[in-house]
């Protein structure tokens, strides 16, 4: 009887950990806290606030600085 309980607990732990790992991998791509922030390096052309990817620094005279 005790062996059946131990096996049941071990199987449940395995199922729960596999389920949690699967969800943590899918959440990682969706989380804005984990995603790397993309920005344009200095010297690249920029167009102010209407561009999709901002400058890493400041957009000055249509160039990132």
N, C-alpha and C positions, 0 to 999 in steps of 0.2 A: 504494500500500500504506500509506504513512504517513497519507494522508488518511482512509482507512478506520479506522485506529486512532484518530485524533483524533476522528472522528465517534462512534465507539463509546464513547470515554472521555467525551465531552460528553453523550451520551444517558444513560450510566450515572450521571453526576453529577446530571443533571436528575431521574432516577427516584429516586435516593437522597434528594435534598433534598426532593422532593415527599412522599415517604413519611415522612421525619422531621418535616416540617411538619404533616402530617396527624396523626401520633401525638402531637406536642407539644400540639396544640389539644385533643385528647381527654383527655390527661393533666392539662391545666390545671384542668379542672372537678373532677377527682377528687382533686387534691392538697390535703391539709389545710394545707400551708404557704402556698398561694396564696389560698385562700378567705378572705374577710373574716370576721372573728369577729363574730357578731351578739350583741347584748346589749340589755337594757332600760335606757332612760335614767332619770335621777333623776325621782321623782314617780310612776312607773308602779307599779301594784300587783304584789306578788310573793308567792310562797307557800313560800319556803325552797328546800330541796334537791330537792323533787319537781317543780319546774317545768322545762319543756323549754328555755326561753331564760333564761339567768342574768342577773342585774343587772350593769351595767357597774361598779358599785361594790359596795355591801353591801345585803342585804335586811334592813331594820330596821323593826319594827312594821308588817309587810306592805306596805311601800313601799320602792322602790329609792332609795338615797341615794348 
